[in-house]
């Protein structure tokens, strides 16, 4: 299978870590979405990453759809079997992905709009959501037991993206959250290599 990805993308990082955890081999192909590469657009009309191309040529896109696909083909090892635990994992993943959405909105506001049109009010609104989400996570961090799940990988990817793009802007007072990546890396040794990178 082939994964079209970008190394800085938290969603790509999440999928790459999950595949590694499940022992699923992927041919990883770096793409630049700004260039609208035909390989990406032919597979995903939205031109977004990550996009997975299966062995029979089918495209699976949106990171959560890919995660659930990997769960099914990987022996159902990515989400808990019990409904309550699975819901908890899926809500954690949704929260981490949602915070990543807000962070990307801030990055894109600065990167793609002319300086005179950048809206500080819009970025402040996104930061409010980020701060509420991070405070919630700091107070309700998931335990890292023997079995990792999709929510763990989403959180690890989010924190990796914060460390990459917003160092020094999010950690204050969130001791539990800032210590979590090191604990996760002890359970998942590939984390330093697969977390978001420039």
N, C-alpha and C positions, 0 to 999 in steps of 0.2 A: 504494500500500500504506500501511497505517496501523500505527504503532508505539505501543503503550501503554507508557509509561515513567515513571520518576521521575528527576529530574536528579541526585540524590545517589547513585543506584544504580550500582555499578561494572559490573554486568552490562549495564545499559542503556547506559552509556557505551561499553562495548566494541562493542556492536551498532551504535550510532549512528556511531561512528568507522569501523567496517568498511563500513557502507553508504556513507558519504561517500567513503571511499577507492575504492570500486568504482563510484562515480557513480550509485548507486541512490537515487532520490528517495523519501523517506518523509514521510508526514504524521505529525508527532510529536504525540501527545496525552498530556499530563501527567495522571497519575492518582495518587490517594492510596489505597494498598492498605488502610490502616486503615479506610477508609470503605466498603470492599467495593462499589465502583461496579459497577452492573449491566453496563456495557459490558465491563468486565474479566472479571467472573464468567461472563458469557454466552460469552465466548471461551475462557476458561481456568478450569476448575473449581477449580484450585488457588489462583486469585486472586493469582498472582505476576507480577512484571514482570522483564524485558520480555516482552511478548506481541505478536507480529506478526500482523496480519490481512491476508491476501493480497488481490489484486484480485478474486478470485472468492469472497471471504468465508471462506476456510479460515484456521484459527488455527494458528500455529506458536509453540510456547513451549518454554522453557528456552533460555538464551542460546546454548548450544552448538548446539542444533538450529537456531536461527535463523541462526547463523554458517554452518553447513553449507548451509542453504537459500540464503543470500545468495551463497555460493561457487558453487552450481550455476547460479543465474540470472544471476550477474554475470560469466559467462565464465570460471569456474573460476580467478579471480584472487586468492583469499584463502588458499589452502593450496598448498604446493609440489607439483609433479607427481611428483617422485621419492619413493618410499615412505619411505626413511630420513629425508629432510628433512621429509616431512610428519609422520611420527611425532614427530620432535623438536618441531615446531611445536605439535602436539596435546598433547604432554606438558607443554610450557611453558604452554599455555593451561589445562590441568587444574591445574597447580601454582598458577598465579596465581589462578584461580577458587577453588581450595581454601583459599588463604590468605584470600581475601575472605570465604569462608564462615565462617572462624574469627573474623574481625574483626566480621562482622555478628552472630555469636553473642554477642560481648562487648557490642556496642551494644545488642542486644535485652535482654540480661540486666539492664543498667542502666536501660533505658528502660521496660520493660514489667512488671518484677517490683516488688512493694513493697520499699522500702529494707531492711526487716528480713529479707526473703527472698533478697536478692541474694547469690549464692554467689561469694565471692572465689576459692575453690578451683576452681570451674568456669571462671572467667575466667583464672586462672593457667594452667590446663590448655590453654586456647585460645592463650594467649600463648606457651606453649612451642612449639606447632605453628607459630605465626606466626614466631617467632624462628628456628626450624630452617629454615623455608621461605625466609625473607629471607636468611639466611646462605648457603643454597645458591644463591640467585639472585645474590647479590653475588659469589660465587666462579665462577659459570657464566653470566654475562650473555650474552644473545644479541647477535650483531652486527646492526647496522642497516645493511643494504645497500640496493641500489636497490629491492628487492622486499620490501615489508612483508607479514606474514602474520598469521593469527589469533592466534598466540602473542604477537606484538608488541602487538597491541591489548589483549589480556587483561592483559599486564604493565603497559602504560600506564594502564589503568583502575584496576588494583590500586594503583599508586603514587599516582595521583590521589586515590583514596579514603583512603589513608594520610595524604596531605597535608591532606585535608579534615577527617578525624575524629580523627587521632592525630598532630598536628604535635608534633615534639620528642620523640616516644616511640619512634621506630623507626630514626632515622637513624644513631645513634652507631656510629662505626667502619665504616660501610658506604659508603665513599666512592664506589665504582663505581656502586652502586645509586642513591644520591642524585643523582649526576650524569647518570644515564641519561635522566630525563624531558626535560632540556634538549636532549640529543642527539636524542631522538625527535621533539621539536617542530620541529627543523630539517628533518626528513624529512617530517613530517606537520604542516603549519601550522595545521590546525584543532584541534590538541590542546588549547590553552588554553580554547577555547570549548566543547569537548565532553567534557572530563574531568569527573569527578564534582564537583557543586557543590551547596551547600545551597539 
